[in-house]
Amino acid sequence: MVALGVVGSGIMGSGIAECAALAGHEVVLRSRQQATADATMAALEKSLNRRVDKGKLSAEERDAALGRVTATSELDALARCDLVIESVVEDLAVKKHLFSDLDRLCPDPTILASNTSTLPVIEMAMETGRPEQVCGIHFFNPATVMDLVELVRPLTVSDGTMSTARAFVESCGKRAVEVADRAGFVVNALLFPYLNNAIRLLELGVASKEDIDTAMQGACGFPMGPFALLDLVGLDTSLAILEALYHEYRDPNYAPAPLLRRMVSAEQLGRKSGRGFYDYHRH
Ligand SMILES: NC(=O)c1ccc[n+]([C@@H]2O[C@H](COP(=O)([O-])OP(=O)(O)OC[C@H]3O[C@@H](n4cnc5c(N)ncnc54)[C@H](O)[C@@H]3O)[C@@H](O)[C@H]2O)c1
């Protein structure tokens, strides 16, 4: 079992913490504000209660998993972790700054990882004095449901770090695929042109968003259509992913559709803000 640190308690950070706690790992979850840390603990308890109600978890297992998680606003609390995964906003400057702080705080053996969807892990690694101990551990959304993780190998990482990262991921019941440190890795490099082109079809008036979603679900057997998926991912995160892909490859398929950019400016971010392509407010 590892002592896991998770930085960022958004959609992904909280999901990764839940997976790891259920797998028996001790978790320190760090939010910038103590109020958010407390709210994240309350949401975790609610999510675990739902598992108990569905008969997937016993009350004792729920209590044990909850007892393994400490949510805090103190970055220093991560100093006792063997592995720290950052899952803060998809912004390279923010992540680089965080890696430099983590490098200063964490003891020499600690492995530092990023859950970035697209950004160059090498740039985060080079902010530290331990680039051989930095890799990407890219979970998918929702982290508690999706069983794949991409293990991202920057040029500087050691084989030992990659094996430790793989062992951790597998201990959480996930399958790991190893990918090179290129924007979008495998999954998002293939997925995001599809999502972006769905927005373009909508802008062209080819069909309504509901009909595009229905078409892709019905024809391809996808569990949800592109607009429902964009809302789940978060439109700000989707825009950041497309921008990183376009920056790397200059492929027009990655150039963000104008409507996506306008919706982010309007703070229509998908489920997390209550409104995106669909409305999630309870009436
Ligand atoms: N949403 C997805 O489907 C998905 C899937 C896989 C990976 N990711 C990646 O996970 C990471 C987090 O994404 P998310 O969807 O959880 O986003 P989110 O918007 O739900 O959460 C972002 C978190 O970052 C924190 N944050 C924002 N600005 C910050 C700053 N300046 N300094 C420190 N923390 C800051 C926020 O408080 C929040 O806790 C990103 O790198 C994203 O690319 C997202």
Ligand as a Chemical Component Dictionary entry (heavy atoms), coordinates in Angstrom:
data_LIG
# 
_chem_comp.id                   LIG 
_chem_comp.type                 NON-POLYMER 
_chem_comp.pdbx_formal_charge   0 
_chem_comp.three_letter_code    LIG 
# 
loop_
_chem_comp_atom.comp_id 
_chem_comp_atom.atom_id 
_chem_comp_atom.alt_atom_id 
_chem_comp_atom.type_symbol 
_chem_comp_atom.charge 
_chem_comp_atom.model_Cartn_x 
_chem_comp_atom.model_Cartn_y 
_chem_comp_atom.model_Cartn_z 
_chem_comp_atom.pdbx_ordinal 
LIG N1  N1  N 0  -12.375 16.295 -16.828 1  
LIG C1  C1  C 0  -11.909 15.209 -17.395 2  
LIG O1  O1  O 0  -12.646 14.472 -18.077 3  
LIG C2  C2  C 0  -10.462 14.825 -17.227 4  
LIG C3  C3  C 0  -10.081 13.491 -17.489 5  
LIG C4  C4  C 0  -8.738  13.120 -17.291 6  
LIG C5  C5  C 0  -7.818  14.052 -16.864 7  
LIG N2  N2  N 1  -8.216  15.338 -16.621 8  
LIG C6  C6  C 0  -7.202  16.287 -16.138 9  
LIG O2  O2  O 0  -7.328  16.383 -14.732 10 
LIG C7  C7  C 0  -6.905  17.694 -14.318 11 
LIG C8  C8  C 0  -8.018  18.329 -13.499 12 
LIG O3  O3  O 0  -9.200  18.383 -14.287 13 
LIG P1  P1  P 0  -10.676 18.331 -13.639 14 
LIG O4  O4  O 0  -11.583 17.887 -14.718 15 
LIG O5  O5  O -1 -10.653 17.633 -12.336 16 
LIG O6  O6  O 0  -10.909 19.909 -13.440 17 
LIG P2  P2  P 0  -11.823 20.685 -12.391 18 
LIG O7  O7  O 0  -12.109 22.006 -13.016 19 
LIG O8  O8  O 0  -12.963 19.845 -11.931 20 
LIG O9  O9  O 0  -10.826 20.851 -11.153 21 
LIG C9  C9  C 0  -9.650  21.615 -11.243 22 
LIG C10 C10 C 0  -9.017  21.737 -9.885  23 
LIG O10 O10 O 0  -7.868  22.598 -10.010 24 
LIG C11 C11 C 0  -7.909  23.569 -8.978  25 
LIG N3  N3  N 0  -7.240  24.769 -9.457  26 
LIG C12 C12 C 0  -7.700  25.687 -10.332 27 
LIG N4  N4  N 0  -6.799  26.673 -10.503 28 
LIG C13 C13 C 0  -5.755  26.360 -9.713  29 
LIG C14 C14 C 0  -4.523  26.991 -9.431  30 
LIG N5  N5  N 0  -4.192  28.143 -10.028 31 
LIG N6  N6  N 0  -3.672  26.368 -8.555  32 
LIG C15 C15 C 0  -4.004  25.195 -7.972  33 
LIG N7  N7  N 0  -5.167  24.562 -8.189  34 
LIG C16 C16 C 0  -6.027  25.138 -9.047  35 
LIG C17 C17 C 0  -9.391  23.791 -8.731  36 
LIG O11 O11 O 0  -9.595  24.369 -7.455  37 
LIG C18 C18 C 0  -9.919  22.359 -8.828  38 
LIG O12 O12 O 0  -9.712  21.660 -7.602  39 
LIG C19 C19 C 0  -6.540  18.466 -15.581 40 
LIG O13 O13 O 0  -5.169  18.355 -15.799 41 
LIG C20 C20 C 0  -7.338  17.701 -16.661 42 
LIG O14 O14 O 0  -6.781  17.830 -17.935 43 
LIG C21 C21 C 0  -9.518  15.742 -16.768 44 
# 
loop_
_chem_comp_bond.comp_id 
_chem_comp_bond.atom_id_1 
_chem_comp_bond.atom_id_2 
_chem_comp_bond.value_order 
_chem_comp_bond.pdbx_ordinal 
LIG N1  C1  SING 1  
LIG C1  O1  DOUB 2  
LIG C1  C2  SING 3  
LIG C2  C3  SING 4  
LIG C2  C21 DOUB 5  
LIG C3  C4  DOUB 6  
LIG C4  C5  SING 7  
LIG C5  N2  DOUB 8  
LIG N2  C6  SING 9  
LIG N2  C21 SING 10 
LIG C6  O2  SING 11 
LIG C6  C20 SING 12 
LIG O2  C7  SING 13 
LIG C7  C8  SING 14 
LIG C7  C19 SING 15 
LIG C8  O3  SING 16 
LIG O3  P1  SING 17 
LIG P1  O4  DOUB 18 
LIG P1  O5  SING 19 
LIG P1  O6  SING 20 
LIG O6  P2  SING 21 
LIG P2  O7  DOUB 22 
LIG P2  O8  SING 23 
LIG P2  O9  SING 24 
LIG O9  C9  SING 25 
LIG C9  C10 SING 26 
LIG C10 O10 SING 27 
LIG C10 C18 SING 28 
LIG O10 C11 SING 29 
LIG C11 N3  SING 30 
LIG C11 C17 SING 31 
LIG N3  C12 SING 32 
LIG N3  C16 SING 33 
LIG C12 N4  DOUB 34 
LIG N4  C13 SING 35 
LIG C13 C14 SING 36 
LIG C13 C16 DOUB 37 
LIG C14 N5  SING 38 
LIG C14 N6  DOUB 39 
LIG N6  C15 SING 40 
LIG C15 N7  DOUB 41 
LIG N7  C16 SING 42 
LIG C17 O11 SING 43 
LIG C17 C18 SING 44 
LIG C18 O12 SING 45 
LIG C19 O13 SING 46 
LIG C19 C20 SING 47 
LIG C20 O14 SING 48 
# 
